[in-house]
Structures are given as C-alpha cells and as structure tokens.
Amino acid sequence: MQRTINRSQFLSGDFKGLHRSIRPPWAVAEALFIDRCTRCGECIAVCPYNIIREGRGKFPLVDFSLHGCDFCRRCVDICETKALCRDPDVEAAPWSLKATILPACLSLNAVICRSCGEVCEERAISFRLEPGGIARPDIDTESCTGCGECFAVCPVKAVEISPSGPDTRAA
C-alpha cells in the first residue's frame, strides 16, 4: 500500500505519519484540507473552548490539553472554503479519533482516580475492579467520540487521543 506523506513529515523523519496533528472536527482528508484551508484563523477565533489553535504553517489543529470538543460545529459553520465540511443530511462522525489509556494511568498503578470516567458524557470509560486495588479502565471504542475530555482532565496525561481505523480525516 502506497502512503503519501507531506513535506513536514518528510523533514521531521515521520515517514509513517505517526505524529500527525489533529485537525478540527469534520476536516476533509489531509491533502485536501491543506489545499482548501486558507489559514484565515476564523475557526480558531470561533472555538468556545479555545482548543483549536494555530499549528505548523498556521494551519489549525486541536489541542485537548485544556478542554475537550463538544462538537458545537461553529468551526464548520464559519469555514467558507469547506476545509471543514459536514453534510447536514448525513450523520457522519466528526473524526476517527478514539481514546486509549496508557500504562502511566494512576488507576492502573493502584491509585484511586476516575477522572476520565467521570467527565465522559458518552460513558465510554468504565472501571473493572481487580485484585490488588487496581481498577482497570475499559474504553468502549464504539461509544468513544474522541472528544478529548478524558485527556484534558487526566492528572498524569495517561490518555492518548489518536486516529483509529482506515479513516484518516484526523491528521
């Protein structure tokens, strides 16, 4: 399978595309996004949680460190070039992002913490009690929207939000 990488990936040595920026919800495929986006900054200005910020080359990217995305669609509505594009007649997911719990998770290390599960509106994160005081976090990937709320509240940043499956819209 042939994979196209952009100039930035080539220059940084990221030939597999593992360190891609997360584009705002409903972003078109990366190559088309780069072609359509004029870097006007309107999506950045309209984001109510300020999670869309200016990235490399002034292209918008999502930063979940402060808050998650509630999919308000303001960024999509303001995008005149349709780099962010949602068909109102089709119930399409905003992106292919999913959460993953990393080994540094406090709960996995016998420290009481349920922050990620408490903020998950979709109830995609639950905890299974195990011997030894470990409450193992389980993520229901079907329910996870990749909103980033769990990432924002994790005190040790043991949550990773990344694309899953063949959909590469989140780039």
Backbone as a printed PyTorch tensor [residue, N CA C, xyz], in Angstrom:
tensor([[[  0.8370,  -1.1820,   0.0000],
         [  0.0000,   0.0000,   0.0000],
         [  0.8800,   1.2420,   0.0000]],

        [[  0.6430,   2.1260,  -0.9260],
         [  1.4150,   3.3440,  -1.0360],
         [  0.8060,   4.4010,  -0.1220]],

        [[  1.6490,   5.0950,   0.6160],
         [  1.1730,   6.1120,   1.5450],
         [  1.8550,   7.4270,   1.1980]],

        [[  1.0880,   8.4960,   1.1390],
         [  1.6300,   9.8030,   0.8480],
         [  1.9250,  10.5270,   2.1510]],

        [[  3.1080,  11.1120,   2.2430],
         [  3.4270,  11.9220,   3.4050],
         [  3.6640,  13.3540,   2.9400]],

        [[  3.4530,  14.2950,   3.8470],
         [  3.6690,  15.6840,   3.4620],
         [  5.1090,  16.0990,   3.7320]],

        [[  5.4520,  17.2930,   3.3090],
         [  6.8240,  17.7910,   3.4260],
         [  7.2800,  17.8260,   4.8820]],

        [[  6.4020,  18.2640,   5.7560],
         [  6.7230,  18.3530,   7.1800],
         [  7.0690,  16.9800,   7.7550]],

        [[  6.2940,  15.9700,   7.3800],
         [  6.5760,  14.6090,   7.8550],
         [  7.9260,  14.1370,   7.3220]],

        [[  8.2020,  14.4390,   6.0810],
         [  9.4700,  14.0310,   5.4820],
         [ 10.6470,  14.6810,   6.2040]],

        [[ 10.5660,  15.9890,   6.4100],
         [ 11.6740,  16.7210,   7.0300],
         [ 11.8790,  16.3480,   8.4950]],

        [[ 10.8110,  15.9520,   9.1720],
         [ 10.9460,  15.5600,  10.5830],
         [ 11.2560,  14.0730,  10.7440]],

        [[ 11.2780,  13.3340,   9.6360],
         [ 11.5820,  11.9110,   9.6930],
         [ 10.3950,  11.0460,  10.0830]],

        [[  9.1950,  11.6190,  10.0630],
         [  7.9780,  10.8870,  10.4350],
         [  7.4070,  10.2210,   9.1800]],

        [[  8.1210,   9.2330,   8.6520],
         [  7.7460,   8.6090,   7.3880],
         [  6.4690,   7.7800,   7.4670]],

        [[  6.1110,   7.3350,   8.6520],
         [  4.8880,   6.5490,   8.8130],
         [  3.6860,   7.4180,   9.1700]],

        [[  3.8980,   8.6930,   9.3690],
         [  2.7980,   9.5940,   9.6850],
         [  2.2280,   9.3710,  11.0650]],

        [[  3.0630,   9.0030,  12.0230],
         [  2.5860,   8.6950,  13.3710],
         [  2.3760,   9.9420,  14.2250]],

        [[  2.9990,  11.0370,  13.8700],
         [  2.9410,  12.2400,  14.6900],
         [  2.1690,  13.3440,  13.9930]],

        [[  1.0120,  13.0150,  13.5110],
         [  0.2050,  13.9830,  12.7890],
         [ -0.5930,  14.8490,  13.7510]],

        [[ -0.8240,  16.0730,  13.3570],
         [ -1.6520,  16.9860,  14.1330],
         [ -3.1070,  16.5720,  14.0000]],

        [[ -3.8730,  16.8730,  15.0200],
         [ -5.3100,  16.6000,  14.9690],
         [ -5.9940,  17.8430,  14.4120]],

        [[ -6.6540,  17.6860,  13.3090],
         [ -7.3790,  18.7990,  12.6830],
         [ -8.7320,  18.9550,  13.3760]],

        [[ -9.3700,  20.1140,  13.2030],
         [-10.6990,  20.3190,  13.8000],
         [-11.7080,  19.2920,  13.2780]],

        [[-12.8270,  19.1410,  13.9970],
         [-13.8300,  18.1490,  13.5750],
         [-14.3390,  18.3940,  12.1640]],

        [[-14.6840,  17.3140,  11.5040],
         [-15.2060,  17.3000,  10.1500],
         [-14.2240,  17.8660,   9.1210]],

        [[-12.9210,  17.7720,   9.4210],
         [-11.9190,  18.1870,   8.4430],
         [-11.9150,  17.1710,   7.3010]],

        [[-11.7500,  17.6560,   6.1070],
         [-11.6550,  16.7660,   4.9460],
         [-10.3010,  16.0590,   5.0150]],

        [[-10.0480,  15.1170,   4.1270],
         [ -8.7840,  14.3760,   4.0940],
         [ -7.6090,  15.3600,   4.0820]],

        [[ -6.5140,  14.9780,   4.7130],
         [ -5.3940,  15.8950,   4.9490],
         [ -4.9160,  16.6290,   3.7020]],

        [[ -4.6860,  15.9280,   2.6130],
         [ -4.1910,  16.5940,   1.3980],
         [ -5.1910,  17.6380,   0.9040]],

        [[ -6.4550,  17.3020,   0.9420],
         [ -7.4990,  18.2390,   0.5230],
         [ -7.6260,  19.3840,   1.5300]],

        [[ -7.4640,  19.0650,   2.8110],
         [ -7.5180,  20.0900,   3.8550],
         [ -6.4260,  21.1390,   3.6220]],

        [[ -5.2070,  20.6740,   3.3880],
         [ -4.0760,  21.5780,   3.1410],
         [ -4.3340,  22.4230,   1.8960]],

        [[ -4.9530,  21.8320,   0.9010],
         [ -5.2550,  22.5420,  -0.3370],
         [ -6.3490,  23.5930,  -0.1300]],

        [[ -7.3840,  23.2520,   0.6400],
         [ -8.5290,  24.1540,   0.8180],
         [ -8.3330,  25.2230,   1.8870]],

        [[ -7.6500,  24.8780,   2.9680],
         [ -7.5350,  25.7920,   4.1080],
         [ -6.6910,  27.0140,   3.7390]],

        [[ -7.2610,  28.1910,   3.9430],
         [ -6.5520,  29.4430,   3.6430],
         [ -5.8100,  29.9890,   4.8580]],

        [[ -5.9290,  29.3010,   5.9860],
         [ -5.2750,  29.7040,   7.2360],
         [ -5.7690,  31.0660,   7.7110]],

        [[ -7.0580,  31.2930,   7.5160],
         [ -7.6600,  32.5710,   7.8920],
         [ -7.7790,  32.7470,   9.4020]],

        [[ -7.8460,  31.6420,  10.1400],
         [ -7.9350,  31.7170,  11.5880],
         [ -9.3440,  31.8710,  12.1310]],

        [[-10.3420,  31.8510,  11.2690],
         [-11.7310,  32.0130,  11.7320],
         [-12.1590,  30.8680,  12.6400]],

        [[-11.7580,  29.6480,  12.3180],
         [-12.1310,  28.5030,  13.1610],
         [-11.4710,  28.6080,  14.5350]],

        [[-10.2870,  29.1720,  14.5760],
         [ -9.5860,  29.3700,  15.8450],
         [-10.3390,  30.3880,  16.6930]],

        [[-10.7310,  31.4820,  16.0710],
         [-11.4120,  32.5660,  16.7880],
         [-12.7820,  32.1680,  17.3090]],

        [[-13.4790,  31.2940,  16.5930],
         [-14.8570,  30.9610,  16.9550],
         [-14.9690,  29.8160,  17.9610]],

        [[-13.9050,  29.0770,  18.2130],
         [-13.9580,  27.9360,  19.1240],
         [-14.2220,  28.4070,  20.5560]],

        [[-15.3380,  27.9740,  21.1620],
         [-15.6820,  28.4640,  22.5000],
         [-14.7380,  27.9910,  23.6100]],

        [[-14.0000,  26.9250,  23.3950],
         [-13.0960,  26.4010,  24.4240],
         [-11.6320,  26.6730,  24.1060]],

        [[-11.3740,  27.3660,  23.0100],
         [-10.0120,  27.7000,  22.5890],
         [ -9.1250,  26.4640,  22.4380]],

        [[ -9.7160,  25.3720,  21.9570],
         [ -8.9090,  24.1690,  21.7400],
         [ -8.3760,  24.0880,  20.3070]],

        [[ -8.9090,  24.9160,  19.4280],
         [ -8.3460,  24.9990,  18.0760],
         [ -7.3100,  26.1120,  18.1210]],

        [[ -6.0980,  25.7560,  17.7550],
         [ -5.0280,  26.7480,  17.7850],
         [ -4.2230,  26.6750,  16.4960]],

        [[ -3.3660,  27.6490,  16.3360],
         [ -2.5370,  27.7170,  15.1490],
         [ -1.3880,  26.7310,  15.2820]],

        [[ -1.2450,  25.8880,  14.2690],
         [ -0.1740,  24.9100,  14.2630],
         [  0.8770,  25.2520,  13.2330]],

        [[  1.6620,  24.2620,  12.8890],
         [  2.7240,  24.4370,  11.9000],
         [  2.1470,  24.9430,  10.5880]],

        [[  2.7800,  25.9370,  10.0190],
         [  2.3210,  26.5240,   8.7670],
         [  1.0500,  27.3390,   8.9240]],

        [[  0.6770,  27.6560,  10.1630],
         [ -0.5340,  28.4070,  10.5030],
         [ -1.8290,  27.6590,  10.2150]],

        [[ -1.7100,  26.3430,   9.9840],
         [ -2.9060,  25.5270,   9.8010],
         [ -3.5030,  25.2290,  11.1760]],

        [[ -4.8290,  25.1940,  11.2860],
         [ -5.4500,  24.9300,  12.5880],
         [ -5.2770,  23.4750,  13.0220]],

        [[ -5.1040,  23.3090,  14.3200],
         [ -5.0570,  21.9760,  14.9090],
         [ -5.7610,  22.0170,  16.2540]],

        [[ -6.1000,  20.8480,  16.7570],
         [ -6.8180,  20.7420,  18.0230],
         [ -5.8430,  20.3790,  19.1290]],

        [[ -5.9590,  21.1000,  20.2460],
         [ -5.1350,  20.8590,  21.4240],
         [ -6.0720,  20.5630,  22.5920]],

        [[ -6.0960,  19.3070,  23.0270],
         [ -7.0070,  18.8770,  24.0920],
         [ -6.4710,  19.1460,  25.4950]],

        [[ -5.3620,  19.8170,  25.6410],
         [ -4.7610,  19.9630,  26.9650],
         [ -5.6180,  20.7700,  27.9410]],

        [[ -6.4770,  21.6420,  27.4600],
         [ -7.3060,  22.4520,  28.3470],
         [ -8.7600,  21.9990,  28.4270]],

        [[ -9.2460,  21.4180,  27.3650],
         [-10.6690,  21.0750,  27.3080],
         [-10.8970,  20.0910,  26.1720]],

        [[-12.0580,  19.4970,  26.1630],
         [-12.4540,  18.6280,  25.0650],
         [-13.3450,  19.3810,  24.0940]],

        [[-13.7060,  18.7170,  23.0280],
         [-14.5790,  19.2970,  22.0000],
         [-16.0120,  18.8240,  22.2280]],

        [[-16.9580,  19.7540,  22.1800],
         [-18.3590,  19.3580,  22.3420],
         [-19.0900,  19.2980,  20.9980]],

        [[-18.3330,  19.4090,  19.9100],
         [-18.8650,  19.2950,  18.5500],
         [-19.9830,  20.3030,  18.2920]],

        [[-19.7420,  21.5410,  18.7030],
         [-20.7310,  22.6140,  18.5290],
         [-20.8980,  23.0220,  17.0630]],

        [[-19.9610,  22.6660,  16.2350],
         [-19.9860,  22.9120,  14.7880],
         [-19.7250,  24.3720,  14.3860]],

        [[-19.3310,  25.2030,  15.3260],
         [-19.0600,  26.6080,  14.9870],
         [-17.9060,  26.7140,  13.9960]],

        [[-16.8870,  25.8790,  14.1770],
         [-15.7420,  25.9100,  13.2610],
         [-16.1650,  25.4950,  11.8480]],

        [[-17.0530,  24.5380,  11.7750],
         [-17.5330,  24.0670,  10.4740],
         [-18.3850,  25.1420,   9.8040]],

        [[-19.2580,  25.7640,  10.5770],
         [-20.1470,  26.7900,  10.0300],
         [-19.3930,  28.0050,   9.5160]],

        [[-18.2610,  28.3350,  10.1260],
         [-17.5060,  29.5340,   9.7470],
         [-16.5580,  29.2850,   8.5750]],

        [[-16.2720,  28.0160,   8.2760],
         [-15.2820,  27.6720,   7.2480],
         [-15.8720,  27.8390,   5.8450]],

        [[-15.5010,  28.9240,   5.1970],
         [-16.0310,  29.2230,   3.8550],
         [-15.4230,  28.3560,   2.7650]],

        [[-14.2000,  27.8590,   2.9730],
         [-13.5210,  27.0840,   1.9300],
         [-13.8740,  25.6040,   1.9730]],

        [[-14.6500,  25.1910,   2.9710],
         [-15.0740,  23.7990,   3.1570],
         [-13.9110,  22.8610,   3.4440]],

        [[-12.8500,  23.4010,   4.0860],
         [-11.7920,  22.5290,   4.6020],
         [-12.3560,  21.7410,   5.7830]],

        [[-13.3160,  22.3550,   6.4720],
         [-14.1170,  21.6980,   7.4990],
         [-15.5120,  21.6330,   6.9150]],

        [[-15.9950,  20.4320,   6.6910],
         [-17.2340,  20.2810,   5.9300],
         [-18.0840,  19.1700,   6.4970]],

        [[-19.3230,  19.4920,   6.8400],
         [-20.2410,  18.4950,   7.3800],
         [-21.5250,  18.5360,   6.5770]],

        [[-21.9280,  17.4010,   6.0640],
         [-23.1840,  17.2850,   5.3350],
         [-24.3100,  17.1510,   6.3600]],

        [[-25.2130,  18.1410,   6.4440],
         [-26.2760,  18.0860,   7.4580],
         [-27.2610,  16.9390,   7.2600]],

        [[-27.3010,  16.3770,   6.0670],
         [-28.2190,  15.2770,   5.7860],
         [-27.6460,  13.9130,   6.1360]],

        [[-26.3490,  13.8700,   6.4420],
         [-25.6840,  12.6090,   6.7520],
         [-25.1400,  12.6920,   8.1770]],

        [[-25.4560,  11.6940,   8.9680],
         [-24.9710,  11.6540,  10.3500],
         [-23.5880,  11.0110,  10.3640]],

        [[-22.5760,  11.8040,  10.0110],
         [-21.2050,  11.3070,   9.9490],
         [-20.4510,  11.6880,  11.2150]],

        [[-19.5680,  10.8100,  11.6460],
         [-18.7340,  11.0980,  12.8090],
         [-17.8220,  12.2770,  12.4850]],

        [[-17.5190,  13.1110,  13.4750],
         [-16.6760,  14.2780,  13.2130],
         [-15.2350,  13.9240,  12.8760]],

        [[-14.7840,  12.7530,  13.3220],
         [-13.4320,  12.2910,  13.0470],
         [-13.2970,  10.8510,  13.5070]],

        [[-12.1650,  10.2530,  13.2570],
         [-11.9590,   8.8520,  13.6370],
         [-11.1500,   8.7200,  14.9200]],

        [[-11.1180,   9.7510,  15.7380],
         [-10.3270,   9.7270,  16.9640],
         [-10.9630,   8.8520,  18.0350]],

        [[-10.1120,   8.1910,  18.7850],
         [-10.5400,   7.3640,  19.9200],
         [ -9.5240,   7.5410,  21.0410]],

        [[ -9.9770,   7.3470,  22.2590],
         [ -9.1010,   7.4440,  23.4280],
         [ -8.4590,   6.0910,  23.7110]],

        [[ -7.2530,   6.1460,  24.2440],
         [ -6.5270,   4.9650,  24.7000],
         [ -5.9150,   5.3060,  26.0490]],

        [[ -6.0050,   4.3790,  26.9860],
         [ -5.4050,   4.5790,  28.3000],
         [ -3.9820,   4.0240,  28.2800]],

        [[ -3.0350,   4.8360,  28.7030],
         [ -1.6190,   4.4600,  28.7040],
         [ -1.2170,   3.8370,  30.0450]],

        [[ -0.1080,   3.1090,  30.0980],
         [  0.3230,   2.4340,  31.3320],
         [  0.5670,   3.3620,  32.5230]],

        [[  0.7970,   4.6370,  32.3030],
         [  1.0330,   5.5780,  33.4020],
         [ -0.2370,   5.9240,  34.1700]],

        [[ -1.3810,   5.4290,  33.7350],
         [ -2.6670,   5.6990,  34.3830],
         [ -2.5770,   5.4340,  35.8850]],

        [[ -3.0270,   6.4050,  36.6740],
         [ -2.9750,   6.2540,  38.1290],
         [ -3.7640,   5.0410,  38.5920]],

        [[ -4.9300,   4.8390,  38.0230],
         [ -5.7770,   3.7210,  38.4190],
         [ -5.1010,   2.3820,  38.1390]],

        [[ -4.3780,   2.2870,  37.0410],
         [ -3.6450,   1.0580,  36.7180],
         [ -2.4880,   0.8230,  37.6880]],

        [[ -2.0970,   1.8780,  38.3820],
         [ -0.9920,   1.7950,  39.3270],
         [ -1.4770,   1.8730,  40.7790]],

        [[ -2.7040,   1.3900,  41.0040],
         [ -3.2980,   1.2520,  42.3350],
         [ -3.4930,   2.5780,  43.0760]],

        [[ -3.6950,   3.6610,  42.3400],
         [ -4.0170,   4.9560,  42.9290],
         [ -5.4510,   5.2750,  42.5140]],

        [[ -6.2660,   5.6670,  43.4650],
         [ -7.6700,   5.9300,  43.1570],
         [ -7.7940,   7.1670,  42.2760]],

        [[ -8.2910,   6.9650,  41.0900],
         [ -8.5450,   8.0540,  40.1470],
         [ -9.5850,   7.5690,  39.1500]],

        [[-10.6120,   8.3400,  38.9670],
         [-11.6490,   8.0190,  37.9940],
         [-12.0020,   9.2610,  37.1670]],

        [[-11.0730,  10.2050,  37.1040],
         [-11.3240,  11.4840,  36.4390],
         [-11.8380,  11.3220,  35.0160]],

        [[-11.2070,  10.4550,  34.2510],
         [-11.5930,  10.2860,  32.8460],
         [-13.0140,   9.7450,  32.7280]],

        [[-13.3570,   8.7820,  33.5470],
         [-14.6930,   8.1960,  33.5040],
         [-15.7720,   9.1630,  33.9510]],

        [[-15.4330,  10.0390,  34.8990],
         [-16.4100,  10.9920,  35.4140],
         [-16.7900,  12.0680,  34.4020]],

        [[-15.8560,  12.4440,  33.5290],
         [-16.1680,  13.5030,  32.5600],
         [-16.6890,  12.9750,  31.2260]],

        [[-16.6480,  11.6870,  31.0340],
         [-17.0610,  11.1070,  29.7570],
         [-18.5840,  11.1050,  29.6370]],

        [[-19.1040,  12.0430,  28.8370],
         [-20.5550,  12.1430,  28.6530],
         [-21.1420,  10.9210,  27.9620]],

        [[-20.3490,  10.2750,  27.1280],
         [-20.8100,   9.1070,  26.3930],
         [-20.7630,   7.8410,  27.2440]],

        [[-20.1750,   7.9420,  28.4220],
         [-19.9840,   6.7920,  29.3140],
         [-19.1950,   5.6850,  28.6060]],

        [[-18.2160,   6.1040,  27.8200],
         [-17.3800,   5.1490,  27.0910],
         [-16.2780,   4.5770,  27.9810]],

        [[-16.0100,   5.2130,  29.1290],
         [-14.9670,   4.7400,  30.0270],
         [-15.5990,   4.2070,  31.3030]],

        [[-15.3010,   2.9530,  31.5920],
         [-15.7790,   2.3330,  32.8310],
         [-14.5670,   1.6970,  33.5150]],

        [[-14.7570,   1.2760,  34.7560],
         [-13.6570,   0.6950,  35.5190],
         [-14.0480,  -0.6730,  36.0260]],

        [[-13.1390,  -1.6380,  35.8690],
         [-13.3420,  -3.0070,  36.3220],
         [-12.3890,  -3.2700,  37.4770]],

        [[-12.9330,  -3.5630,  38.6340],
         [-12.1030,  -3.8110,  39.8070],
         [-11.3680,  -5.1400,  39.6910]],

        [[-10.0870,  -5.1170,  40.0640],
         [ -9.2490,  -6.3000,  40.0390],
         [ -8.5490,  -6.4500,  41.3800]],

        [[ -8.0580,  -7.6320,  41.6890],
         [ -7.3120,  -7.8290,  42.9420],
         [ -6.0970,  -6.9010,  43.0160]],

        [[ -5.7530,  -6.5010,  44.2040],
         [ -4.5870,  -5.6460,  44.3830],
         [ -4.9090,  -4.1720,  44.3640]],

        [[ -6.1820,  -3.8300,  44.4040],
         [ -6.5790,  -2.4260,  44.4330],
         [ -6.5310,  -1.7280,  43.0950]],

        [[ -6.5150,  -2.4920,  42.0430],
         [ -6.4650,  -1.8870,  40.7050],
         [ -7.8630,  -1.8400,  40.1080]],

        [[ -8.2280,  -0.6690,  39.6470],
         [ -9.4750,  -0.5020,  38.9120],
         [ -9.0830,  -0.2550,  37.4610]],

        [[ -9.1890,  -1.2870,  36.6530],
         [ -8.7300,  -1.2210,  35.2670],
         [ -9.7280,  -0.4410,  34.4100]],

        [[ -9.2750,   0.6550,  33.7800],
         [-10.1720,   1.4110,  32.8970],
         [-10.4130,   0.6550,  31.5910]],

        [[-11.6540,   0.6010,  31.1810],
         [-12.0360,  -0.0170,  29.9120],
         [-12.6920,   1.0500,  29.0450]],

        [[-12.3060,   1.0970,  27.7850],
         [-12.8990,   2.0600,  26.8590],
         [-13.7300,   1.3140,  25.8400]],

        [[-14.9860,   1.6990,  25.7450],
         [-15.8790,   1.1670,  24.7250],
         [-15.6410,   2.0020,  23.4680]],

        [[-14.8760,   1.4640,  22.5410],
         [-14.4970,   2.2340,  21.3590],
         [-15.6890,   2.5730,  20.4660]],

        [[-16.7510,   1.8130,  20.5790],
         [-17.9600,   2.1410,  19.7960],
         [-18.6200,   3.4130,  20.3190]],

        [[-18.5470,   3.6370,  21.6270],
         [-19.1690,   4.8120,  22.2360],
         [-18.2510,   6.0220,  22.2580]],

        [[-16.9460,   5.8050,  22.2300],
         [-15.9810,   6.9010,  22.3210],
         [-16.0710,   7.7950,  21.0850]],

        [[-16.2210,   9.1020,  21.3250],
         [-16.2930,  10.0650,  20.2240],
         [-14.9590,  10.7310,  19.9560]],

        [[-13.9680,  10.4760,  20.8160],
         [-12.6720,  11.1190,  20.6560],
         [-12.7140,  12.5970,  20.9970]],

        [[-13.6390,  12.9940,  21.8630],
         [-13.8410,  14.4130,  22.1800],
         [-12.6730,  15.0260,  22.9400]],

        [[-11.8880,  14.2190,  23.6480],
         [-10.7250,  14.7230,  24.3570],
         [-10.9600,  15.1640,  25.7820]],

        [[-12.1850,  15.0660,  26.2760],
         [-12.4570,  15.4600,  27.6640],
         [-11.6090,  14.6530,  28.6350]],

        [[-11.4630,  13.3600,  28.3790],
         [-10.6760,  12.4950,  29.2670],
         [ -9.2040,  12.8980,  29.2660]],

        [[ -8.6990,  13.3290,  28.1310],
         [ -7.3120,  13.7790,  28.0430],
         [ -7.1080,  15.0360,  28.8730]],

        [[ -8.0450,  15.9750,  28.7600],
         [ -7.9310,  17.2640,  29.4360],
         [ -7.8920,  17.1290,  30.9540]],

        [[ -8.6340,  16.1620,  31.5210],
         [ -8.6990,  16.0510,  32.9850],
         [ -7.6870,  15.0910,  33.5860]],

        [[ -7.0300,  14.2910,  32.7950],
         [ -6.0990,  13.3020,  33.3400],
         [ -4.9040,  14.0060,  33.9980]],

        [[ -4.7140,  13.7860,  35.3050],
         [ -3.6370,  14.4850,  36.0100],
         [ -2.2310,  14.0710,  35.5780]],

        [[ -2.0860,  12.8950,  34.9790],
         [ -0.7640,  12.4360,  34.5570],
         [ -0.6600,  12.2740,  33.0360]],

        [[ -1.6520,  12.7690,  32.3210],
         [ -1.6890,  12.6960,  30.8520],
         [ -1.4680,  11.2690,  30.3540]],

        [[ -2.2210,  10.3480,  30.9690],
         [ -2.1340,   8.9350,  30.6010],
         [ -3.2250,   8.5320,  29.6300]],

        [[ -3.7600,   9.5000,  28.9300],
         [ -4.7700,   9.2370,  27.9010],
         [ -4.2000,   9.7370,  26.5810]],

        [[ -4.3480,   8.9270,  25.5760],
         [ -3.9050,   9.3150,  24.2420],
         [ -5.1310,   9.3810,  23.3480]],

        [[ -5.2400,  10.4410,  22.5780],
         [ -6.3210,  10.5870,  21.6110],
         [ -5.6720,  10.4880,  20.2350]],

        [[ -6.0670,   9.4710,  19.4860],
         [ -5.4390,   9.2590,  18.1880],
         [ -6.4240,   8.6250,  17.2130]],

        [[ -6.1210,   8.7480,  15.9240],
         [ -6.9990,   8.1540,  14.9130],
         [ -7.0440,   6.6330,  15.0300]],

        [[ -8.1910,   6.0760,  14.6930],
         [ -8.3200,   4.6160,  14.6780],
         [ -8.8950,   4.2020,  13.3460]],

        [[ -8.4990,   3.0510,  12.8810],
         [ -9.0580,   2.5230,  11.6490],
         [ -8.5260,   3.2160,  10.4210]],

        [[ -9.1200,   2.9110,   9.2610],
         [ -8.6200,   3.4050,   7.9890],
         [ -8.9710,   4.8570,   7.7010]],

        [[ -9.9180,   5.4490,   8.4490],
         [-10.2960,   6.8390,   8.2140],
         [ -9.1690,   7.7390,   8.6510]],

        [[ -8.6370,   8.5460,   7.7690],
         [ -7.5010,   9.4000,   8.1050],
         [ -7.8730,  10.8670,   8.0660]],

        [[ -9.1270,  11.1790,   8.2860],
         [ -9.5230,  12.5890,   8.2860],
         [ -8.8370,  13.3610,   9.3930]],

        [[ -8.6310,  12.7650,  10.5590],
         [ -7.9490,  13.4410,  11.6510],
         [ -6.4570,  13.3560,  11.3780]],

        [[ -5.8930,  14.4260,  10.9500],
         [ -4.4960,  14.4040,  10.5450],
         [ -3.6800,  15.4610,  11.2460]]])
